[in-house]
């Protein structure tokens, strides 16, 4: 990648690796046959469809939702950066508990896109949109319902997910085919803090951000580390 421009022109590639029904309501209704209400998260989507059917639906979605031609169009329009939301389940393996219905398999499609972005000179920000336990109770966190991210085990899992994503990003950035393409990691999308009626205190969010940043930097990742303000611009404790 060349030197990063002083002016960023970015877009968000939503609905790709974290399902959000409002983005494609017709597709959602078609693939679920109406069995999963609009607004439900990927957890409910996969839980209802079952592993085989969910995988059968998600594979072509991952393959086609964002294409090389789409990214070329963004580059032609002057876009310099894209934000790519992911859920922790993209890592697969032990990062998904047996009790969690998520389907892994998105990583190869993300890696393919990173190669395209590298060719186009567009930088990528990997955004942890879905964290263990759900940080906001909305579909964009993966699971609609209670906010259980505040449990210490889920916060610790989130830190480990970010460590793993950062380590993978170091490898991606060292590969000539994708050299330097991941310019940033966003630690958490829209945690539901007390400022918006949620259960997450600013002190808890700040503690998490400190630990997560240390974990990311500890891998040798040298890009940006981005984090939410918890709807508190004063960043008070």
Secondary structure, 3 states (H helix, E strand, C coil): CCCCCCCCCEEECCCCCCCCHHHCHHHHHHHHCCCCCCCCCHHHHHHHHCHHHHHHHHHHHHHHCCCHHHHHHHHHCCCCEEEEEEEHHHHCHHHCCCCCCCCCCCHHHHHHHHHHHHHHCCEEEEEEEECCCCCCCCHHHCCCCCCCCCCHHHHHHHHHHHHHHHHHHHHHHHCCCCCCCEEEEECCCCCCEHHHCCCECHHHHHHHHHHHHHHHHHCCCCCEEECCCCCCCCCCC
